[in-house]
């Protein structure tokens, strides 16, 4: 389970080879050497009493790429297995190391293992368990980040109304963590606080509270001595948001602390409407792309170009993937997001940590296998190179009509288009497809052959291959407009019998006759996928959730428009009367 995210901002090569590639990459943009570090204007504050680590902070953070989060585990509430993941084993870190990861972030929630009153003692058993897990990761040669995680909203958020007690508890927590790990190697890093947030405050007020905590964290750790005297410390912005105001404030904090062994940390979960599929944000469109490029431009211009290392402690899409529910972000659109994210991070010289909540997302903690190999392969590929994509990963052919040529727009992303393949067989340019600029057209003859007997669903999958990176899969899909039926339900939701007929749901729009938005999202007519509505493909149904139906006005008919990926739309009417809900077609 992810903590609250501010809406504006979740190989086969040996380690020497990967590290050399990474260092070569960032060196080309002038970010890795200590000479470049100093030349960029960052004051070198090392003294005779504080020897410089073998590598400078920029080098060390660069060597942490790529990174991974042990999410929903030691940060779970109240215990390690409470959120569905098995206990951590050393084999997990063995797997991560073998998969090319060079560091791990181990989020830790201390609240339920700590006295809530002074002296705020942390349970010895819990501290020992955290240390055991950290030591396993360190023993695998991984760099490790530990922090104070969901405590951010459990008690730290009360700082505006309970300032002195929160500050005292925060200091006591870090005093105990610092003492336990005082002699751990410098490959262990500390992070002040996850996604800092404060109840009932403006951003300006929150920035001040966050600065106070970051300063207290720095003081406590540095005064604890041992390896903590020069250990790299991660300081978050408010909300770990990469907005300009938050970044500028963090730079000021770091300057005032006069300590070269500091690292900035932010998170990135994408343009919010796209990340959760709300307000019509179904595609990784120009707006979503600009949000990403602007975020990394700010990070580069404000931090990395000036010699301040950045560890992007969490990235992904909110609630994606979640193999317990239908995907709220279409597969091809998600692949485009992760492909560009990897590129933007590399160009900005940023180390990135994939947020992985566990078994139902990326790495199955029980089997230690990736739940979606193709998705993780796209993420891995983005660490080192770009891949070509296209405007869609599907070509929809209506079964009720004749097959005609279809055109997609290629996005080469700096690569060269090399052709189309079906398995090991190359399609023939001119006969099966044509290319004009970046417009790829599949001929009617080729589509007729690929569609075969035209059963509903995916009939064939072909690949667009490029000069480097991964191929782009295109699924030739037969469909007809879905058919919905009348239904009755109640405050527990409405199940609408649905014949999907090969199509897939993109989003749902809901309005009242007066033009007002219907449903819990009152700022857009397009409701949130899986929160207000959800397709049940195996069950041949569309589900309107309790959250949606209970947000409807009583005795006011709402018109729903279901938008499908083929471009088809279906209109449906829903009325709530007391505890009864009825749905009718058209």
Order of alpha helices (4+ residues) and beta strands (2+ residues): alpha-alpha-alpha-beta-alpha-beta-alpha-beta-alpha-alpha-beta-alpha-beta-alpha-beta-alpha-alpha-beta-alpha-beta-beta-beta-alpha-beta-beta-beta-beta-beta-beta-beta-alpha-beta-beta-beta-beta-beta-beta-beta-beta-alpha-beta-beta-beta
